[in-house]
């Protein structure tokens, strides 16, 4: 097994060490680990998780913080609506192409959508808010988090049902929001413990993909409110597999 596929799980002494670090020292340590993400993946994940824990415990529901978090939650929901519409349009168009026999030599296709935070540069990707006293280097950590999720978690895609594969028997396949309940509410994926901790966020619209970012990633709330770039992508992939038996025999030229 190559070093790129081995899992190097931290032992108890590792967790003890990072728990005793200050936030700035922890971030310096994370940056050093990220020099080889493939080898240090589990240690980076644990360290980023602890950083998130420290920052989330420092988060305050100031007017600006709440406003920024609401902006991000709505941005994610609006971009998802756009992606669903475009993804469904592409799937209908490709099925039409298929039904008209315009697909040779391909024998399959799928449509995929993705939504992810993106770090492009310091000037455009991160909002420079007032110093919150946490000691975090938010710009550097935004770059690290972007690299880490790109390398380890499907390029950081937040969408769970991200792909529709062609199926001739399923005409109604489509991208849609994950409903939270029978009423079809799409942005009620909050957690009771979260609202107990932050009562000022009880009305926060949390679609599943924002739930994924907020609760199942290593982005702290402070990282999320500083995001300024969210990358949306809808793609079509035509597929064909062939072997030598399908190709005409080529005579060797002398």
C-alpha positions as CSV (number, residue, x, y, z in Angstrom):
1,X,0.0,0.0,0.0
2,X,1.4,3.4,-1.0
3,X,1.9,6.3,1.4
4,X,-0.9,8.1,-0.5
5,X,-3.5,5.5,0.6
6,X,-2.3,4.7,4.1
7,X,-4.3,6.0,7.1
8,X,-2.1,7.5,9.8
9,X,-4.5,7.9,12.7
10,X,-3.3,10.0,15.6
11,X,-2.8,8.5,19.0
12,X,-3.9,9.9,22.4
13,X,-0.6,11.8,22.8
14,X,-1.4,13.7,19.6
15,X,-4.8,14.9,20.9
16,X,-3.3,15.9,24.2
17,X,-0.6,17.9,22.4
18,X,-3.0,19.9,20.2
19,X,-5.4,20.5,23.1
20,X,-2.6,22.2,25.0
21,X,-1.8,24.6,22.1
22,X,-2.9,28.1,21.8
23,X,-5.0,28.9,18.6
24,X,-2.1,30.7,16.8
25,X,0.3,27.8,17.6
26,X,-2.3,25.3,16.5
27,X,-2.6,27.1,13.1
28,X,1.2,27.1,12.7
29,X,1.2,23.4,13.4
30,X,-1.6,22.8,10.9
31,X,0.3,24.7,8.2
32,X,3.3,22.5,8.8
33,X,1.3,19.3,8.5
34,X,-0.2,20.6,5.3
35,X,3.1,20.4,3.6
36,X,2.1,16.7,2.9
37,X,-1.6,16.4,3.0
38,X,-1.7,12.8,1.8
39,X,0.5,11.5,4.6
40,X,-0.9,13.8,7.4
41,X,-4.6,13.8,6.3
42,X,-6.0,12.3,9.6
43,X,-3.8,14.6,11.8
44,X,-4.8,17.7,9.8
45,X,-8.5,16.7,10.1
46,X,-8.2,16.3,13.9
47,X,-6.3,19.6,14.2
48,X,-8.8,21.5,12.1
49,X,-11.6,20.0,14.0
50,X,-10.1,21.2,17.3
51,X,-9.5,24.6,15.8
52,X,-13.2,24.8,14.8
53,X,-14.1,23.8,18.4
54,X,-12.0,26.6,19.9
55,X,-13.4,29.2,17.5
56,X,-17.0,28.2,17.7
57,X,-16.8,28.6,21.5
58,X,-15.6,32.1,20.9
59,X,-18.2,33.1,18.4
60,X,-20.5,36.0,19.4
61,X,-23.8,36.9,17.9
62,X,-23.0,40.5,17.2
63,X,-25.2,42.3,14.7
64,X,-22.6,42.1,12.0
65,X,-21.8,38.4,12.7
66,X,-25.4,37.4,12.5
67,X,-26.0,39.5,9.4
68,X,-23.0,37.9,7.6
69,X,-24.1,34.4,8.6
70,X,-27.6,35.0,7.3
71,X,-26.1,36.3,4.0
72,X,-24.0,33.1,3.6
73,X,-27.0,30.9,4.4
74,X,-29.1,32.6,1.8
75,X,-26.3,32.7,-0.7
76,X,-25.9,28.9,-0.5
77,X,-29.7,28.4,-0.9
78,X,-29.9,30.8,-3.9
79,X,-27.0,29.2,-5.6
80,X,-28.5,25.8,-5.1
81,X,-31.7,26.9,-6.7
82,X,-29.7,28.1,-9.7
83,X,-27.8,24.8,-9.9
84,X,-30.9,22.7,-9.6
85,X,-32.5,24.6,-12.5
86,X,-29.5,24.5,-14.7
87,X,-28.7,20.8,-13.9
88,X,-32.3,19.8,-14.7
89,X,-32.2,21.8,-17.9
90,X,-29.0,20.1,-19.0
91,X,-30.4,16.7,-18.2
92,X,-33.6,17.3,-20.3
93,X,-31.4,18.6,-23.2
94,X,-29.1,15.6,-23.0
95,X,-32.0,13.1,-22.9
96,X,-33.4,14.8,-26.0
97,X,-30.1,14.4,-27.8
98,X,-30.1,10.8,-26.7
99,X,-33.7,10.1,-27.9
100,X,-32.8,11.5,-31.3
101,X,-29.9,9.1,-31.7
102,X,-27.3,11.9,-31.7
103,X,-25.1,10.2,-29.1
104,X,-22.8,7.8,-31.0
105,X,-20.3,6.5,-30.1
106,X,-21.1,7.3,-26.5
107,X,-23.1,4.8,-24.4
108,X,-23.8,6.7,-21.2
109,X,-23.9,10.2,-19.7
110,X,-24.4,12.0,-16.4
111,X,-25.0,15.5,-15.2
112,X,-23.3,16.7,-12.0
113,X,-23.6,19.9,-10.0
114,X,-21.2,21.2,-7.3
115,X,-21.2,24.0,-4.8
116,X,-18.2,24.8,-2.7
117,X,-16.4,27.6,-0.8
118,X,-13.4,28.7,-2.9
119,X,-10.2,30.5,-2.1
120,X,-8.8,32.4,-5.0
121,X,-6.8,35.1,-3.4
122,X,-6.6,37.3,-0.3
123,X,-8.2,40.3,-1.9
124,X,-11.4,38.8,-3.3
125,X,-12.0,35.6,-1.4
126,X,-12.0,36.8,2.2
127,X,-14.0,39.6,3.8
128,X,-11.7,41.6,6.0
129,X,-13.9,42.1,9.1
130,X,-12.8,43.8,12.3
131,X,-10.3,41.9,14.5
132,X,-12.3,39.6,16.8
133,X,-9.4,38.9,19.2
134,X,-9.3,35.2,18.5
135,X,-5.7,35.3,17.2
136,X,-6.7,33.3,14.0
137,X,-5.1,34.1,10.7
138,X,-8.3,33.7,8.8
139,X,-6.8,34.4,5.3
140,X,-4.1,31.7,5.7
141,X,-6.6,29.2,7.2
142,X,-9.0,29.9,4.3
143,X,-6.3,28.8,1.9
144,X,-5.4,25.8,4.0
145,X,-9.1,24.6,4.3
146,X,-9.7,25.1,0.6
147,X,-6.6,23.0,-0.3
148,X,-7.5,20.3,2.3
149,X,-11.0,19.8,1.2
150,X,-10.0,19.9,-2.5
151,X,-7.5,17.1,-1.9
152,X,-9.6,14.9,0.4
153,X,-13.3,15.5,0.1
154,X,-14.5,15.5,-3.6
155,X,-13.0,19.0,-4.2
156,X,-15.1,20.3,-1.2
157,X,-18.5,19.8,-2.8
158,X,-21.3,20.5,-0.3
159,X,-24.0,18.8,-2.3
160,X,-25.1,15.3,-1.3
161,X,-27.2,14.3,-4.3
162,X,-24.8,15.8,-6.8
163,X,-25.3,13.6,-9.8
164,X,-28.0,12.3,-12.2
165,X,-27.0,9.2,-14.2
166,X,-28.9,8.6,-17.5
167,X,-31.7,6.0,-17.1
168,X,-34.0,5.4,-20.0
169,X,-36.8,4.3,-17.6
170,X,-36.6,7.4,-15.4
171,X,-37.9,10.4,-17.2
172,X,-38.6,12.4,-14.1
173,X,-35.1,12.3,-12.5
174,X,-34.2,15.8,-11.3
175,X,-32.1,17.8,-8.8
176,X,-34.1,19.1,-5.9
177,X,-33.7,20.3,-2.3
178,X,-33.7,17.7,0.4
179,X,-37.0,18.3,2.2
180,X,-36.8,18.5,6.0
181,X,-40.4,17.4,6.7
182,X,-43.8,16.7,5.1
183,X,-44.4,20.4,4.7
184,X,-41.5,20.6,2.2
185,X,-39.5,23.1,4.2
186,X,-36.0,23.2,2.6
187,X,-34.1,25.3,5.1
188,X,-34.9,23.8,8.4
189,X,-31.8,21.6,8.9
190,X,-30.7,23.3,12.1
191,X,-29.6,21.4,15.2
192,X,-31.3,22.0,18.6
193,X,-28.0,22.2,20.5
194,X,-26.8,24.9,18.1
195,X,-29.8,27.1,18.6
196,X,-29.6,26.5,22.4
197,X,-26.0,27.8,22.2
198,X,-26.8,30.7,19.9
199,X,-30.4,31.8,20.4
200,X,-29.9,34.7,18.1
201,X,-29.6,32.3,15.2
202,X,-32.9,30.5,15.6
203,X,-34.3,32.0,12.4
204,X,-31.2,31.1,10.4
205,X,-32.2,29.4,7.1
206,X,-30.2,26.2,7.0
207,X,-30.6,24.2,3.8
208,X,-28.9,20.7,3.9
209,X,-25.8,22.0,2.1
210,X,-25.4,24.8,4.5
211,X,-25.9,22.3,7.3
212,X,-23.1,20.3,5.8
213,X,-20.8,23.4,5.8
214,X,-21.9,24.5,9.3
215,X,-21.9,21.1,11.1
216,X,-20.0,18.6,9.1
217,X,-16.9,20.5,7.9
218,X,-14.0,22.0,9.7
219,X,-14.9,25.6,8.7
220,X,-15.6,27.5,11.9
221,X,-18.5,30.0,12.0
222,X,-15.9,32.8,11.9
223,X,-14.5,31.3,8.6
224,X,-18.0,31.0,7.1
225,X,-19.0,34.6,7.7
226,X,-15.7,35.8,6.0
227,X,-16.3,33.7,2.8
228,X,-16.7,35.9,-0.3
229,X,-16.3,33.3,-3.0
230,X,-18.7,30.4,-3.6
231,X,-18.0,28.3,-6.7
232,X,-21.0,26.8,-8.5
233,X,-20.6,24.4,-11.4
234,X,-22.9,22.3,-13.6
235,X,-21.3,19.8,-16.0
236,X,-22.3,17.1,-18.4
237,X,-20.1,14.0,-18.9
238,X,-20.5,11.8,-21.9
239,X,-19.0,8.3,-21.4
240,X,-17.7,5.6,-23.7
241,X,-15.6,2.5,-22.9
242,X,-13.8,0.5,-25.6
243,X,-11.3,-2.3,-25.9
244,X,-9.1,-3.7,-28.6
245,X,-11.7,-6.1,-29.7
246,X,-14.0,-3.2,-30.8
247,X,-11.3,-1.6,-33.0
248,X,-10.3,-2.8,-36.5
249,X,-7.0,-4.7,-36.7
250,X,-4.2,-2.4,-37.7
251,X,-1.6,-3.9,-40.0
252,X,1.9,-3.2,-39.0
253,X,3.7,-1.1,-41.6
254,X,7.2,-2.3,-42.6
